[in-house]
Amino acid sequence: MSTYVSQAVLLVDGYNIIGLWPRLREKRDRDELETARRELIEVLVNYSAVQDFEARLVFDAHYRDTPGVKEIITKNLSVHYTDFGQTADTYIEKSCASLRYDLRVKGKGRMIVATSDRAQQLTVVGYGAEWMSAEQLAADVESTARRSERRHKSRKQNSSRFLSSSLDPESQQRLAKLRMGLH
């Protein structure tokens, strides 16, 4: 049995992205932080599936005395809330350090970190990760969604309303004969 390996591990600094994406920042300020978090999760569910990334969305504990929690959202996305006193930056740095071995030695693919924190960028690049700014991630999410939507529309337009159109010609003939009462 072979284990599935995605083409890249994407580590996302959640609060950094929320603070820099205008739509999410507006939701955070108008509604509440939880609404912005949920929307970011929803966006990353689709993005990680289409891109075939193992995405890890990281939120720091925000001075709350709670243990770290990991929520599996889909096979491509998990959400990580750090331990009390641990920032998303330190969590991402530790993840980069441990993933570095797996990615280099076992040849598992790429490691990408999405954050606009300049100090974080320099640190993760030192671990061999690729860096993506919040703006780059937003643009990539948008273009990926447009491509996916175009593919879905073209598939939908090409298929007829009837199930029989998806059958091969021989099966279509047999179905027509059955409808006419011929065997």
C-alpha positions as CSV (number, residue, x, y, z in Angstrom):
1,M,0.0,0.0,0.0
2,S,1.5,3.3,-1.0
3,T,0.8,6.5,0.9
4,Y,-0.4,9.6,-0.8
5,V,2.0,12.5,-1.1
6,S,0.9,16.0,-2.1
7,Q,3.1,18.0,-4.4
8,A,3.8,20.6,-1.7
9,V,3.3,21.5,1.9
10,L,1.8,25.0,2.3
11,L,2.1,26.6,5.8
12,V,-0.2,29.7,6.2
13,D,0.2,32.3,8.9
14,G,-3.6,32.8,9.5
15,Y,-3.8,36.0,11.3
16,N,-1.1,37.6,9.0
17,I,-3.3,36.7,6.0
18,I,-6.5,37.9,7.7
19,G,-4.9,41.2,8.5
20,L,-3.7,41.8,4.9
21,W,-6.5,40.5,2.8
22,P,-9.0,43.5,2.6
23,R,-12.1,41.2,2.4
24,L,-11.0,39.2,5.5
25,R,-9.8,42.2,7.4
26,E,-13.2,43.9,6.8
27,K,-15.0,40.7,8.1
28,R,-12.8,40.6,11.1
29,D,-13.5,44.3,11.9
30,R,-17.2,44.3,11.0
31,D,-18.3,40.9,12.3
32,E,-15.8,39.1,14.4
33,L,-12.5,37.2,14.1
34,E,-14.2,33.8,13.9
35,T,-16.1,34.8,10.7
36,A,-12.8,35.9,9.0
37,R,-11.2,32.6,10.2
38,R,-14.0,30.5,8.8
39,E,-13.9,32.3,5.4
40,L,-10.1,31.8,5.2
41,I,-10.6,28.1,5.9
42,E,-13.2,27.8,3.2
43,V,-11.0,29.6,0.7
44,L,-8.1,27.3,1.5
45,V,-10.2,24.1,1.3
46,N,-10.8,24.8,-2.4
47,Y,-7.4,26.1,-3.1
48,S,-5.5,23.3,-1.5
49,A,-7.6,20.7,-3.2
50,V,-7.2,22.2,-6.7
51,Q,-3.4,22.8,-6.2
52,D,-2.9,19.4,-4.5
53,F,-1.2,21.0,-1.5
54,E,-1.1,19.7,2.0
55,A,-2.1,23.1,3.6
56,R,-1.6,23.8,7.3
57,L,-3.3,26.9,8.4
58,V,-1.7,28.2,11.6
59,F,-3.4,30.5,14.2
60,D,-1.5,31.5,17.4
61,A,-3.2,31.1,20.8
62,H,-3.5,34.9,21.1
63,Y,-2.5,34.9,24.8
64,R,-5.2,32.4,25.7
65,D,-4.2,29.7,28.2
66,T,-5.2,26.8,26.0
67,P,-3.3,23.8,24.7
68,G,-2.5,23.5,21.0
69,V,-5.2,21.9,18.8
70,K,-5.2,20.4,15.3
71,E,-8.4,20.2,13.3
72,I,-8.4,18.1,10.2
73,I,-10.7,19.9,7.7
74,T,-10.1,17.8,4.6
75,K,-7.3,15.5,3.3
76,N,-5.6,18.6,2.0
77,L,-6.2,21.1,4.9
78,S,-5.6,21.1,8.6
79,V,-6.0,24.0,11.0
80,H,-3.5,24.3,13.8
81,Y,-4.0,26.5,16.9
82,T,-0.7,26.9,18.8
83,D,0.0,26.2,22.4
84,F,-0.3,29.0,24.9
85,G,2.7,31.3,24.6
86,Q,3.7,29.9,21.1
87,T,3.3,32.2,18.1
88,A,2.3,31.1,14.7
89,D,5.8,32.2,13.6
90,T,7.6,29.8,16.0
91,Y,5.2,27.0,15.1
92,I,5.9,27.6,11.3
93,E,9.6,27.7,11.9
94,K,9.6,24.4,13.9
95,S,7.5,22.9,11.1
96,C,9.9,24.0,8.5
97,A,12.8,22.6,10.5
98,S,11.1,19.2,10.8
99,L,9.7,19.1,7.2
100,R,13.1,20.1,5.8
101,Y,14.4,16.5,6.5
102,D,11.3,14.8,5.0
103,L,11.3,17.0,1.9
104,R,15.0,16.8,1.1
105,V,15.9,13.3,2.2
106,K,12.7,11.5,1.2
107,G,12.1,13.7,-1.9
108,K,8.5,14.6,-1.0
109,G,8.2,17.9,-2.8
110,R,8.1,21.6,-2.0
111,M,7.6,23.6,1.2
112,I,5.9,27.0,0.8
113,V,5.2,29.5,3.6
114,A,2.5,32.2,3.1
115,T,3.1,35.3,5.3
116,S,4.0,38.9,4.7
117,D,6.1,39.0,7.9
118,R,9.6,40.0,6.6
119,A,11.5,38.4,9.5
120,Q,9.5,35.2,9.0
121,Q,10.3,35.3,5.3
122,L,14.0,35.3,5.9
123,T,13.9,32.6,8.5
124,V,11.8,30.1,6.4
125,V,13.8,30.7,3.3
126,G,16.8,29.7,5.4
127,Y,15.1,26.4,6.0
128,G,14.7,25.8,2.3
129,A,11.1,26.9,2.1
130,E,9.6,29.0,-0.7
131,W,8.0,32.2,0.4
132,M,4.7,33.6,-0.7
133,S,3.3,37.0,0.4
134,A,-0.3,37.5,1.5
135,E,-0.9,39.4,-1.7
136,Q,0.7,36.6,-3.8
137,L,-1.5,34.0,-2.0
138,A,-4.6,36.1,-2.7
139,A,-3.8,36.4,-6.4
140,D,-3.0,32.7,-6.7
141,V,-6.2,31.7,-4.9
142,E,-8.2,34.0,-7.2
143,S,-6.6,32.7,-10.4
144,T,-7.0,29.1,-9.3
145,A,-10.7,29.6,-8.5
146,R,-11.2,31.2,-12.0
147,R,-9.4,28.3,-13.7
148,S,-11.4,25.8,-11.8
149,E,-14.7,27.6,-12.5
150,R,-13.9,27.7,-16.3
151,R,-13.1,24.0,-16.3
152,H,-16.3,23.2,-14.5
153,K,-18.4,25.4,-16.9
154,S,-16.8,23.9,-20.0
155,R,-17.5,20.3,-18.7
156,K,-21.1,21.3,-17.8
157,Q,-21.7,22.9,-21.3
158,N,-20.3,19.9,-23.1
159,S,-22.5,17.4,-21.3
160,S,-26.2,17.1,-22.3
161,R,-29.0,17.2,-19.8
162,F,-29.7,13.5,-20.5
163,L,-27.8,10.6,-18.9
164,S,-27.8,8.7,-22.2
165,S,-25.5,11.3,-23.7
166,S,-22.8,10.1,-21.4
167,L,-23.1,6.5,-22.6
168,D,-21.0,5.0,-25.4
169,P,-22.8,4.7,-28.8
170,E,-23.4,0.9,-28.4
171,S,-25.1,1.4,-25.0
172,Q,-27.1,4.3,-26.5
173,Q,-28.4,2.0,-29.2
174,R,-29.3,-0.8,-26.7
175,L,-31.1,1.8,-24.6
176,A,-33.1,3.1,-27.6
177,K,-34.1,-0.5,-28.5
178,L,-35.3,-1.2,-25.0
179,R,-37.4,2.0,-25.1
180,M,-39.0,0.8,-28.3
181,G,-39.7,-2.6,-26.9
182,L,-37.1,-4.3,-29.1
183,H,-34.7,-6.8,-27.6
